[in-house]
Amino acid sequence: MIRKFLAVLLIFNLTACAELQQVVNQLPQGSGGVIGNTEIASGLRQALDFGIDKQVTKLTQTDGFFKNELVKILLPQELHKVDKALRDVGLSKLADEGLKVLNRAAEDAVKEATPIFVDAVKGITFADAKNILLGNNDAATRYLNSKTQTALYNKFSPVIKNSFSKVGADKIWNNLINKYNNLPFTNNVNPDLTDYVTGQALKGVFTMIAVEETEIRTKYSSRTTDLLKKVFALQDN
């Protein structure tokens, strides 16, 4: 019985490998000649590593979120009325500071993302790589998102909460919300800013990785290693 099971498993694996290799064989070969399954997976890992190293690192710097219009965290919808009301009564500086510290907390939290990304990138198989290579310009980023979203949220949320205290966001927002709630003719608000900023920080991280992936896919000059040139030549027209 065990022998039969092993025989079936072997046939399945050989069939799967043959199917994947057939897909690769139908693609144009890179200038370096024949390219193997391992190189394709390695090339995609390298592209994601570059995105993490070059783009995600930018987000951890001061103003990495706040002065980057692609990922800048704006106020949630329920706080738009808070922002407007405070500006209307001459508290624009406080409103501006409230927005800035939300972004500061995200910048602080993103530093925790790299180890989780590294583990996910190491896990890319050739089956994953085939789908990624033949996918859209952000296919690798989407893959990374699917593999890390839950782990990153669980990691980010407590860090964001601690970061609020670290960058003074908790005091600023308590002051800001209290001033708004004390204004006449307003309904009290108490938004879950930890959840909101966590979600926006994750969105920003994957946005920046996608920027690097698109660069590598669409611009030959961005393929800065022989491996990237060889692998991504397969998806060029």
MARBA-3410 file (N, C-alpha, C, O; in Angstrom, 1 decimal):
237
0.8,-1.2,0.0,0.0,0.0,0.0,0.9,1.3,0.0,0.6,2.2,-0.7 ~ 1.9,1.2,0.8,2.8,2.4,0.9,3.5,2.6,-0.4,3.7,3.7,-0.8 ~ 4.0,1.5,-1.0,4.6,1.6,-2.3,3.8,2.2,-3.4,4.2,3.0,-4.1 ~ 2.5,1.8,-3.4,1.5,2.4,-4.3,1.4,3.8,-4.1,1.4,4.6,-5.1 ~ 1.3,4.2,-2.8,1.1,5.7,-2.5,2.3,6.5,-3.0,2.2,7.5,-3.6
3.5,5.9,-2.7,4.8,6.6,-3.1,4.9,6.7,-4.6,5.3,7.7,-5.2 ~ 4.4,5.6,-5.3,4.5,5.7,-6.8,3.5,6.7,-7.4,3.9,7.4,-8.3 ~ 2.3,6.8,-6.8,1.4,7.8,-7.2,1.9,9.2,-7.0,1.8,10.1,-7.8 ~ 2.5,9.4,-5.8,3.1,10.7,-5.4,4.2,11.1,-6.4,4.3,12.3,-6.8 ~ 5.0,10.1,-6.7,6.1,10.4,-7.7,5.6,10.8,-9.0,6.1,11.7,-9.6
4.6,10.1,-9.5,4.0,10.4,-10.8,3.4,11.8,-10.8,3.5,12.6,-11.7 ~ 2.7,12.1,-9.7,2.1,13.5,-9.5,3.2,14.6,-9.6,3.0,15.6,-10.3 ~ 4.3,14.4,-8.9,5.3,15.4,-8.8,6.0,15.5,-10.2,6.3,16.7,-10.6 ~ 6.2,14.4,-10.9,6.8,14.5,-12.2,5.9,15.2,-13.2,6.4,16.0,-14.0 ~ 4.6,14.9,-13.1,3.7,15.6,-14.0,3.6,17.1,-13.7,3.6,17.8,-14.7
3.6,17.4,-12.4,3.5,18.9,-12.1,4.8,19.6,-12.6,4.7,20.7,-13.2 ~ 5.9,19.0,-12.4,7.2,19.6,-12.9,7.2,19.7,-14.4,7.7,20.7,-14.9 ~ 6.7,18.7,-15.1,6.7,18.7,-16.5,5.8,19.9,-17.0,6.1,20.6,-18.0 ~ 4.6,20.0,-16.3,3.7,21.1,-16.7,4.3,22.5,-16.5,4.2,23.3,-17.4 ~ 5.0,22.7,-15.4,5.6,23.9,-15.1,6.7,24.2,-16.1,6.9,25.4,-16.6
7.5,23.2,-16.4,8.6,23.4,-17.3,8.1,23.7,-18.7,8.7,24.5,-19.5 ~ 6.9,23.1,-19.1,6.4,23.4,-20.4,6.0,24.9,-20.5,6.1,25.5,-21.6 ~ 5.5,25.5,-19.4,5.1,26.9,-19.4,6.4,27.7,-19.7,6.4,28.7,-20.5 ~ 7.5,27.4,-19.0,8.7,28.1,-19.1,9.3,28.0,-20.5,9.8,28.9,-21.1 ~ 9.2,26.7,-21.1,9.7,26.5,-22.4,9.0,27.3,-23.5,9.5,27.6,-24.5
7.7,27.7,-23.2,6.9,28.5,-24.2,7.3,29.9,-24.1,6.9,30.7,-25.0 ~ 8.0,30.3,-23.1,8.4,31.7,-23.0,9.7,32.0,-23.7,10.5,31.0,-23.9 ~ 9.9,33.2,-24.2,11.2,33.5,-24.9,12.3,33.4,-23.9,12.2,33.8,-22.7 ~ 13.5,32.8,-24.3,14.6,32.7,-23.4,15.4,34.0,-23.3,15.5,34.7,-24.3 ~ 16.0,34.2,-22.1,16.8,35.4,-22.0,18.1,35.3,-22.7,18.5,34.3,-23.3
18.8,36.5,-22.7,20.0,36.5,-23.5,21.1,35.6,-23.0,22.0,35.2,-23.7 ~ 20.9,35.1,-21.7,21.9,34.2,-21.1,21.7,32.8,-21.5,22.4,31.9,-20.9 ~ 20.7,32.5,-22.3,20.4,31.1,-22.7,19.3,30.5,-21.8,18.5,31.2,-21.3 ~ 19.4,29.2,-21.7,18.4,28.4,-21.0,18.4,28.8,-19.5,19.4,29.0,-18.9 ~ 17.2,29.0,-19.0,17.1,29.4,-17.6,16.3,28.3,-16.8,15.3,27.8,-17.4
16.7,27.9,-15.7,16.1,26.9,-14.9,15.0,27.4,-13.9,14.9,28.6,-13.7 ~ 14.3,26.4,-13.4,13.3,26.7,-12.4,13.8,27.5,-11.2,13.2,28.4,-10.7 ~ 14.9,27.0,-10.7,15.5,27.6,-9.5,15.9,29.0,-9.8,15.7,29.9,-8.9 ~ 16.4,29.4,-11.0,16.8,30.7,-11.3,15.6,31.7,-11.3,15.7,32.8,-10.9 ~ 14.5,31.2,-11.9,13.3,32.0,-11.9,12.8,32.3,-10.5,12.5,33.5,-10.3
12.8,31.4,-9.7,12.3,31.6,-8.3,13.3,32.6,-7.6,12.9,33.5,-6.9 ~ 14.6,32.3,-7.8,15.7,33.2,-7.2,15.6,34.6,-7.7,15.8,35.6,-7.0 ~ 15.3,34.8,-9.0,15.2,36.1,-9.6,14.0,36.9,-9.0,14.1,38.1,-8.7 ~ 12.9,36.2,-8.8,11.7,36.9,-8.2,12.0,37.2,-6.7,11.6,38.2,-6.2 ~ 12.7,36.3,-6.0,13.1,36.6,-4.6,14.0,37.8,-4.6,13.8,38.7,-3.7
14.9,37.9,-5.5,15.8,39.0,-5.5,15.0,40.3,-5.8,15.3,41.4,-5.2 ~ 14.1,40.3,-6.7,13.3,41.5,-7.0,12.5,42.0,-5.8,12.5,43.2,-5.5 ~ 12.0,41.0,-5.0,11.2,41.4,-3.8,12.2,41.9,-2.7,11.9,42.8,-2.0 ~ 13.4,41.3,-2.6,14.4,41.7,-1.7,14.8,43.2,-2.0,14.9,44.0,-1.1 ~ 14.9,43.5,-3.3,15.3,44.8,-3.6,14.2,45.8,-3.3,14.4,46.9,-2.8
12.9,45.4,-3.5,11.8,46.3,-3.1,11.7,46.5,-1.6,11.5,47.6,-1.2 ~ 12.0,45.5,-0.9,12.0,45.6,0.6,13.2,46.5,1.0,13.0,47.4,1.9 ~ 14.3,46.3,0.5,15.5,47.0,0.9,15.5,48.4,0.5,15.8,49.3,1.3 ~ 15.1,48.7,-0.8,15.2,50.1,-1.3,14.0,50.9,-1.0,14.1,52.1,-0.7 ~ 12.8,50.3,-1.0,11.6,51.1,-0.9,11.0,51.1,0.6,10.6,52.1,1.1
10.9,49.9,1.2,10.4,49.8,2.5,11.3,50.6,3.5,10.8,51.2,4.5 ~ 12.6,50.5,3.3,13.5,51.2,4.2,13.2,52.7,4.2,13.4,53.4,5.2 ~ 12.8,53.3,3.0,12.5,54.7,2.9,11.4,55.1,3.9,11.4,56.2,4.4 ~ 10.5,54.2,4.1,9.3,54.5,4.9,9.7,54.6,6.4,8.9,55.2,7.2 ~ 10.8,54.0,6.8,11.2,54.0,8.2,11.9,55.3,8.6,12.1,55.6,9.8
12.2,56.1,7.6,12.9,57.4,7.9,11.9,58.5,8.3,10.7,58.4,8.0 ~ 12.4,59.5,8.9,11.5,60.6,9.3,10.9,61.2,8.0,11.5,61.5,7.0 ~ 9.5,61.3,8.0,8.8,61.8,6.9,8.7,60.8,5.8,8.3,61.1,4.7 ~ 9.1,59.5,6.1,9.0,58.5,5.1,7.5,58.3,4.6,7.3,58.0,3.4 ~ 6.6,58.4,5.5,5.2,58.4,5.1,4.7,59.8,4.9,4.0,60.1,3.8
5.0,60.7,5.8,4.3,62.0,5.8,4.6,62.9,4.5,3.7,63.6,4.1 ~ 5.8,62.7,4.0,6.1,63.5,2.8,6.2,62.7,1.5,6.7,63.1,0.5 ~ 5.6,61.5,1.6,5.4,60.7,0.4,4.0,60.6,0.0,3.2,59.9,0.7 ~ 3.6,61.3,-1.1,2.2,61.4,-1.4,1.5,60.0,-1.8,0.3,59.9,-1.7 ~ 2.4,59.1,-2.2,1.9,57.7,-2.5,1.3,57.0,-1.3,0.4,56.2,-1.4
1.9,57.3,-0.1,1.5,56.5,1.1,1.1,57.4,2.3,0.8,56.8,3.4 ~ 1.2,58.7,2.2,0.9,59.6,3.3,-0.5,59.2,3.9,-1.5,59.0,3.2 ~ -0.5,59.0,5.2,-1.7,58.7,5.9,-2.6,59.9,6.2,-2.1,60.8,6.9 ~ -3.7,59.9,5.6,-4.7,61.0,5.9,-5.6,60.6,7.0,-5.6,59.5,7.4 ~ -6.5,61.5,7.4,-7.4,61.2,8.4,-8.5,60.3,8.0,-8.9,60.4,6.8
-9.0,59.4,8.8,-10.1,58.6,8.4,-11.4,59.5,8.3,-11.4,60.6,8.8 ~ -12.3,58.9,7.5,-13.5,59.7,7.2,-14.2,60.3,8.4,-14.6,61.5,8.4 ~ -14.3,59.5,9.5,-15.0,60.0,10.7,-14.3,61.2,11.4,-14.9,61.9,12.2 ~ -13.0,61.4,11.0,-12.3,62.5,11.6,-12.2,63.8,10.8,-11.6,64.8,11.2 ~ -12.7,63.7,9.6,-12.7,64.9,8.7,-13.4,66.0,9.3,-13.0,67.2,9.3
-14.6,65.7,10.0,-15.3,66.8,10.6,-14.6,67.3,11.8,-14.7,68.5,12.1 ~ -13.8,66.5,12.5,-13.0,66.9,13.6,-11.9,67.9,13.1,-11.8,69.0,13.7 ~ -11.2,67.6,12.0,-10.2,68.4,11.4,-10.8,69.8,11.0,-10.2,70.8,11.3 ~ -11.9,69.8,10.3,-12.5,71.0,9.8,-13.0,71.9,11.0,-12.8,73.1,11.0 ~ -13.6,71.3,12.0,-14.1,72.0,13.1,-13.0,72.7,13.9,-13.1,73.9,14.3
-11.9,72.0,14.1,-10.7,72.6,14.8,-10.1,73.7,14.0,-9.7,74.7,14.6 ~ -10.0,73.6,12.7,-9.4,74.6,11.9,-10.3,75.9,11.9,-9.9,77.0,11.8 ~ -11.6,75.6,11.9,-12.6,76.7,11.9,-12.5,77.6,13.2,-12.9,78.7,13.2 ~ -12.0,76.9,14.3,-11.9,77.7,15.5,-10.5,78.1,15.8,-10.2,78.5,17.0 ~ -9.6,78.1,14.8,-8.3,78.6,14.9,-7.3,77.6,15.5,-6.2,78.0,16.0
-7.6,76.3,15.4,-6.6,75.3,15.9,-6.0,74.5,14.8,-5.8,73.3,14.9 ~ -5.6,75.2,13.7,-5.0,74.5,12.6,-3.7,73.8,12.9,-3.4,72.7,12.4 ~ -2.9,74.5,13.8,-1.6,73.9,14.1,-1.8,72.6,14.8,-1.0,71.6,14.6 ~ -2.7,72.5,15.7,-3.0,71.2,16.4,-3.5,70.2,15.5,-3.1,69.0,15.6 ~ -4.3,70.5,14.5,-4.9,69.6,13.5,-3.7,69.1,12.7,-3.7,67.9,12.4
-2.8,69.9,12.3,-1.7,69.5,11.5,-0.8,68.6,12.2,-0.3,67.6,11.7 ~ -0.5,68.9,13.5,0.3,68.0,14.3,-0.3,66.6,14.5,0.4,65.6,14.6 ~ -1.7,66.6,14.7,-2.4,65.3,14.8,-2.2,64.4,13.6,-2.0,63.2,13.7 ~ -2.2,65.0,12.4,-2.0,64.3,11.2,-0.5,63.8,11.1,-0.3,62.6,10.7 ~ 0.4,64.6,11.5,1.8,64.2,11.4,2.1,63.1,12.3,2.9,62.2,11.9
1.6,63.1,13.5,2.0,62.0,14.4,1.4,60.6,14.0,2.0,59.6,14.4 ~ 0.3,60.6,13.3,-0.2,59.4,12.8,0.8,58.8,11.8,1.1,57.6,11.8 ~ 1.4,59.6,11.0,2.4,59.1,10.0,3.7,58.7,10.8,4.4,57.8,10.3 ~ 4.1,59.5,11.8,5.3,59.1,12.6,5.1,57.7,13.2,6.1,57.0,13.2 ~ 4.0,57.4,13.7,3.7,56.1,14.3,3.9,55.0,13.2,4.5,53.9,13.5
3.4,55.2,12.0,3.6,54.3,10.9,5.1,54.1,10.6,5.5,53.0,10.4 ~ 5.8,55.2,10.5,7.2,55.1,10.2,8.0,54.3,11.2,8.9,53.5,10.9 ~ 7.6,54.4,12.5,8.2,53.7,13.5,7.9,52.2,13.5,8.8,51.4,13.7 ~ 6.7,51.9,13.1,6.2,50.5,13.1,6.8,49.7,11.9,7.1,48.5,12.1 ~ 7.0,50.3,10.8,7.5,49.6,9.6,8.8,48.9,9.8,9.2,48.0,9.1
9.6,49.4,10.8,10.9,48.8,11.1,10.7,47.4,11.5,11.7,46.6,11.4 ~ 9.5,47.0,12.0,9.3,45.6,12.4,9.0,44.7,11.3,8.9,43.5,11.5 ~ 8.8,45.2,10.1,8.3,44.4,9.0,9.3,43.5,8.3,9.0,42.4,7.9 ~ 10.5,44.0,8.3,11.6,43.3,7.4,11.7,41.8,7.7,11.7,41.0,6.8 ~ 11.9,41.4,9.0,12.0,39.9,9.3,10.9,39.1,8.7,11.1,38.0,8.3
9.7,39.6,8.8,8.5,38.9,8.3,8.6,38.7,6.8,8.3,37.7,6.3 ~ 8.9,39.8,6.1,9.1,39.8,4.7,10.2,38.8,4.3,10.0,38.0,3.3 ~ 11.3,38.8,4.9,12.4,37.9,4.6,12.0,36.5,4.6,12.3,35.7,3.7 ~ 11.2,36.1,5.7,10.8,34.7,5.8,9.8,34.3,4.6,9.9,33.2,4.1 ~ 8.9,35.3,4.3,8.0,35.0,3.2,8.7,34.9,1.8,8.3,34.1,1.0
9.7,35.7,1.6,10.4,35.7,0.3,11.2,34.4,0.2,11.2,33.9,-0.9 ~ 11.7,33.9,1.3,12.5,32.7,1.2,11.6,31.5,0.8,12.0,30.5,0.3 ~ 10.3,31.6,1.1,9.3,30.5,0.8,8.8,30.5,-0.6,8.0,29.6,-0.8 ~ 9.2,31.3,-1.4,8.7,31.3,-2.8,9.2,30.0,-3.5,10.4,29.7,-3.6 ~ 8.2,29.3,-4.0,8.5,28.0,-4.8,8.5,28.3,-6.3,8.1,29.4,-6.7
8.9,27.4,-7.1,8.8,27.6,-8.5,7.3,27.7,-9.0,7.0,28.5,-9.9 ~ 6.4,26.9,-8.3,5.0,27.0,-8.7,4.5,28.5,-8.4,3.8,29.0,-9.3 ~ 4.9,29.0,-7.3,4.6,30.4,-7.0,5.2,31.4,-8.1,4.6,32.3,-8.6 ~ 6.5,31.1,-8.4,7.2,32.0,-9.3,6.7,32.0,-10.7,6.6,33.1,-11.3 ~ 6.2,30.8,-11.1,5.6,30.8,-12.5,4.4,31.7,-12.6,4.3,32.5,-13.5
3.5,31.6,-11.6,2.3,32.5,-11.6,2.7,34.0,-11.4,2.1,34.9,-12.1 ~ 3.7,34.2,-10.6,4.1,35.6,-10.4,4.7,36.2,-11.7,4.4,37.3,-12.1 ~ 5.6,35.4,-12.3,6.3,35.9,-13.5,5.3,36.2,-14.6,5.5,37.2,-15.4 ~ 4.3,35.4,-14.8,3.3,35.6,-15.8,2.2,36.5,-15.4,1.3,36.7,-16.2 ~ 2.3,37.1,-14.2,1.2,37.9,-13.7,1.4,39.4,-14.1,2.1,39.7,-14.9
0.6,40.2,-13.4,0.6,41.7,-13.6,1.9,42.3,-13.0,2.7,41.6,-12.4 ~ 2.1,43.6,-13.2,3.3,44.2,-12.8,3.5,44.2,-11.3,4.6,44.5,-10.8 ~ 2.4,43.9,-10.5,2.5,43.9,-9.1,2.2,42.5,-8.5,1.8,42.3,-7.4 ~ 2.4,41.4,-9.4,2.0,40.1,-9.0,2.9,39.6,-7.8,2.4,38.9,-6.9 ~ 4.2,39.9,-7.8,5.0,39.5,-6.7,4.6,40.2,-5.4,4.6,39.6,-4.3
4.3,41.5,-5.5,3.8,42.2,-4.3,2.5,41.6,-3.8,2.4,41.5,-2.6 ~ 1.6,41.3,-4.7,0.4,40.6,-4.2,0.6,39.3,-3.5,0.0,39.0,-2.5 ~ 1.6,38.5,-4.1,1.9,37.3,-3.5,2.4,37.5,-2.0,2.0,36.9,-1.1 ~ 3.3,38.5,-1.9,3.9,38.8,-0.6,2.8,39.3,0.4,2.8,38.9,1.5 ~ 1.9,40.1,-0.1,0.8,40.5,0.7,0.0,39.3,1.2,-0.4,39.3,2.4
-0.3,38.4,0.3,-1.2,37.2,0.7,-0.5,36.4,1.8,-1.1,35.7,2.6 ~ 0.9,36.3,1.7,1.6,35.5,2.6,1.9,36.2,4.0,2.3,35.5,5.0 ~ 1.9,37.5,4.0,2.3,38.2,5.2,1.3,39.1,5.9,1.5,39.6,7.0 ~ 0.1,39.3,5.3,-0.8,40.3,5.7,-1.2,40.0,7.2,-1.2,41.0,8.0 ~ -1.6,38.8,7.5,-2.0,38.5,8.9,-0.9,38.7,9.9,-1.0,39.3,11.0
0.3,38.1,9.6,1.4,38.2,10.5,1.9,39.7,10.7,2.2,40.1,11.8 ~ 1.8,40.5,9.6,2.2,41.9,9.7,1.2,42.7,10.5,1.6,43.5,11.3 ~ -0.1,42.4,10.3,-1.1,43.1,11.1,-0.8,42.8,12.6,-0.8,43.7,13.4 ~ -0.7,41.6,12.9,-0.5,41.2,14.3,0.8,41.8,14.9,0.9,42.1,16.1 ~ 1.8,42.0,14.1,3.1,42.6,14.5,2.9,44.1,14.6,3.4,44.7,15.6
2.3,44.7,13.6,2.2,46.1,13.5,1.3,46.7,14.6,1.6,47.8,15.2 ~ 0.2,46.1,14.9,-0.9,46.7,15.8,-0.3,47.1,17.1,-0.5,48.2,17.5 ~ 0.4,46.2,17.9,0.9,46.6,19.2,2.0,47.6,19.0,2.2,48.5,19.9 ~ 2.8,47.5,17.9,3.9,48.5,17.7,3.3,49.9,17.4,3.8,50.9,17.9 ~ 2.3,49.9,16.6,1.6,51.2,16.4,1.1,51.8,17.7,1.2,53.0,17.9
0.5,50.9,18.5,0.0,51.4,19.8,1.1,52.0,20.6,0.9,53.0,21.3 ~ 2.2,51.3,20.7,3.4,51.7,21.5,4.0,53.0,20.8,4.4,53.9,21.5 ~ 3.9,53.0,19.5,4.5,54.2,18.8,3.7,55.5,19.1,4.3,56.5,19.1 ~ 2.4,55.3,19.2,1.6,56.5,19.6,2.1,57.2,20.8,2.2,58.4,20.9 ~ 2.5,56.3,21.8,3.1,56.9,23.0,4.5,57.4,22.8,4.8,58.5,23.3
5.3,56.7,22.0,6.6,57.0,21.7,6.8,58.4,21.0,7.6,59.2,21.4 ~ 5.9,58.6,20.0,6.0,59.9,19.3,5.0,60.9,19.8,4.9,62.0,19.2 ~ 4.4,60.6,20.9,3.5,61.6,21.5,2.1,61.7,20.9,1.3,62.7,21.2 ~ 1.8,60.8,20.0,0.5,60.8,19.3,-0.7,60.6,20.3,-1.8,61.2,20.1 ~ -0.5,59.8,21.3,-1.6,59.6,22.2,-2.0,60.9,22.9,-3.2,61.2,23.0
-1.1,61.6,23.4,-1.4,62.9,24.1,-2.0,63.9,23.1,-2.9,64.6,23.5 ~ -1.4,64.0,22.0,-1.9,65.0,21.0,-3.3,64.7,20.6,-4.2,65.6,20.5 ~ -3.6,63.4,20.3,-4.9,63.0,19.9,-6.0,63.1,21.0,-7.1,63.4,20.8 ~ -5.5,62.7,22.2,-6.4,62.9,23.4,-6.8,64.4,23.5,-8.0,64.7,23.8 ~ -5.8,65.2,23.4,-6.1,66.7,23.5,-7.0,67.1,22.3,-7.9,67.9,22.5
-6.6,66.7,21.1,-7.4,67.1,19.9,-8.9,66.6,20.0,-9.8,67.4,19.8 ~ -9.1,65.4,20.4,-10.4,64.8,20.5,-11.2,65.5,21.6,-12.4,65.8,21.4 ~ -10.6,65.7,22.7,-11.2,66.4,23.8,-11.7,67.8,23.5,-12.8,68.2,23.8 ~ -10.8,68.5,22.8,-11.2,69.9,22.3,-12.4,69.8,21.4,-13.3,70.7,21.5 ~ -12.4,68.8,20.5,-13.5,68.7,19.5,-14.8,68.4,20.3,-15.8,69.0,20.1
-14.7,67.4,21.1,-15.9,66.9,21.8,-16.4,68.0,22.7,-17.6,68.0,23.1 ~ -15.6,69.0,23.2,-16.1,70.1,24.0,-16.7,71.2,23.2,-17.3,72.1,23.8 ~ -16.6,71.2,21.9,-17.2,72.2,21.1,-18.7,72.1,21.1,-19.2,70.9,21.2 ~ -19.4,73.2,21.1,-20.9,73.1,21.1,-21.4,72.5,19.8,-20.8,72.7,18.7 ~ -22.5,71.8,19.8,-23.2,71.2,18.7,-22.4,70.2,17.9,-22.5,70.0,16.7
-21.5,69.4,18.6,-20.8,68.3,18.0,-21.1,67.0,18.7,-21.4,67.0,19.9 ~ -21.0,65.9,18.0,-21.2,64.6,18.5,-19.9,64.0,18.9,-18.9,64.1,18.1 ~ -19.8,63.5,20.1,-18.5,62.9,20.5,-18.0,61.8,19.6,-18.7,61.0,19.1 ~ -16.7,61.8,19.4,-16.0,60.8,18.6,-14.9,60.1,19.4,-14.3,60.7,20.3 ~ -14.7,58.8,19.1,-13.6,58.1,19.8,-13.2,57.0,18.8,-13.4,55.8,19.0
-12.5,57.4,17.7,-12.1,56.4,16.7,-11.0,55.5,17.1,-10.2,55.8,18.0 ~ -11.0,54.3,16.5,-9.9,53.3,16.8,-8.7,53.7,15.9,-8.6,53.1,14.8 ~ -7.9,54.6,16.3,-6.8,55.0,15.5,-5.7,54.0,15.3,-5.0,54.0,14.3 ~ -5.6,53.1,16.3,-4.6,52.0,16.2,-4.9,51.1,15.0,-4.0,50.8,14.2 ~ -6.1,50.7,14.9,-6.5,49.8,13.8,-6.4,50.6,12.5,-5.9,50.0,11.5
-6.8,51.8,12.4,-6.8,52.6,11.2,-5.3,52.8,10.7,-5.1,52.6,9.5 ~ -4.5,53.2,11.6,-3.1,53.5,11.2,-2.4,52.2,10.8,-1.5,52.2,9.9 ~ -2.7,51.1,11.5,-2.1,49.8,11.2,-2.4,49.4,9.8,-1.5,49.1,9.0 ~ -3.7,49.6,9.4,-4.1,49.2,8.0,-3.5,50.1,7.0,-3.1,49.7,5.9 ~ -3.4,51.4,7.3,-2.8,52.4,6.3,-1.3,52.1,6.2,-0.7,52.3,5.1
-0.6,51.8,7.3,0.8,51.5,7.2,1.1,50.3,6.4,2.0,50.3,5.6 ~ 0.3,49.2,6.5,0.5,48.0,5.7,0.2,48.4,4.2,1.0,47.9,3.4 ~ -0.8,49.1,4.0,-1.1,49.6,2.6,0.1,50.3,2.0,0.5,50.1,0.8 ~ 0.7,51.2,2.8,1.8,51.9,2.3,3.0,51.1,2.0,3.7,51.3,1.0 ~ 3.3,50.1,2.8,4.4,49.2,2.6,4.3,48.4,1.3,5.2,48.4,0.5
3.1,47.9,1.0,2.9,47.1,-0.2,2.9,48.0,-1.4,3.3,47.6,-2.5 ~ 2.5,49.3,-1.2,2.5,50.2,-2.3,3.9,50.5,-2.8,4.2,50.5,-4.0 ~ 4.8,50.6,-1.8,6.2,50.9,-2.2,6.9,49.7,-2.7,7.8,49.9,-3.6 ~ 6.6,48.5,-2.3,7.2,47.3,-2.9,6.8,47.2,-4.3,7.5,46.8,-5.2 ~ 5.5,47.5,-4.6,5.0,47.4,-5.9,5.7,48.4,-6.8,5.8,48.1,-8.0
6.0,49.6,-6.3,6.8,50.6,-7.1,8.1,50.0,-7.6,8.4,50.1,-8.8 ~ 8.8,49.3,-6.8,10.1,48.7,-7.2,9.9,47.5,-8.1,10.6,47.4,-9.1 ~ 8.8,46.7,-7.9,8.6,45.6,-8.8,8.2,46.1,-10.2,8.7,45.5,-11.2 ~ 7.4,47.1,-10.3,7.0,47.6,-11.6,8.2,48.2,-12.3,8.4,48.0,-13.5 ~ 9.1,48.9,-11.6,10.3,49.4,-12.2,11.2,48.3,-12.8,11.6,48.4,-13.9
11.3,47.2,-12.1,12.1,46.1,-12.5,11.5,45.4,-13.7,12.2,45.0,-14.7 ~ 10.2,45.3,-13.7,9.5,44.6,-14.8,9.5,45.5,-16.1,9.5,44.9,-17.2 ~ 9.4,46.8,-15.9,9.2,47.6,-17.1,10.4,48.4,-17.6,10.4,48.9,-18.7 ~ 11.4,48.5,-16.8,12.6,49.2,-17.1,13.9,48.3,-17.1,14.2,47.9,-16.0 ~ 14.5,48.1,-18.2,15.7,47.3,-18.2,16.8,47.8,-17.3,17.5,47.1,-16.7
16.9,49.2,-17.3,17.9,49.8,-16.5,17.8,49.5,-15.0,18.7,49.7,-14.2 ~ 16.6,49.1,-14.5,16.3,48.8,-13.1,16.7,47.4,-12.8,16.7,47.0,-11.6 ~ 17.0,46.6,-13.8,17.5,45.2,-13.5,19.0,45.3,-13.3,19.8,45.1,-14.3 ~ 19.4,45.5,-12.1,20.8,45.8,-11.8,21.7,44.6,-11.6,22.9,44.8,-11.3 ~ 21.1,43.4,-11.7,22.0,42.2,-11.6,21.7,41.3,-12.8,20.7,41.5,-13.5
22.7,40.4,-13.1,22.6,39.5,-14.2,21.4,38.6,-14.1,20.7,38.3,-15.0 ~ 21.1,38.2,-12.8,19.9,37.3,-12.5,18.6,38.0,-12.9,17.8,37.4,-13.5 ~ 18.5,39.3,-12.5,17.2,40.0,-12.8,17.1,40.2,-14.3,16.0,40.0,-14.8 ~ 18.2,40.5,-15.0,18.1,40.7,-16.4,17.7,39.4,-17.1,16.8,39.4,-18.0 ~ 18.2,38.3,-16.6,17.9,37.0,-17.2,16.5,36.5,-17.0,15.8,36.1,-17.9
16.0,36.7,-15.8,14.7,36.2,-15.4,13.6,37.1,-16.0,12.7,36.6,-16.6 ~ 13.8,38.4,-15.9,12.7,39.3,-16.4,12.7,39.4,-17.9,11.7,40.0,-18.4 ~ 13.7,39.0,-18.6,13.7,38.9,-20.0,12.6,38.0,-20.5,12.1,38.1,-21.6 ~ 12.3,37.0,-19.7,11.3,36.0,-20.0,9.9,36.6,-20.2,9.1,36.1,-20.9 ~ 9.6,37.7,-19.4,8.3,38.3,-19.5,8.2,39.5,-20.4,7.2,40.1,-20.6
9.4,39.8,-21.0,9.4,40.9,-22.0,8.8,40.5,-23.3,8.9,39.3,-23.7 ~ 8.1,41.4,-24.0,7.6,41.1,-25.3,8.7,41.1,-26.4,8.4,40.9,-27.5
END
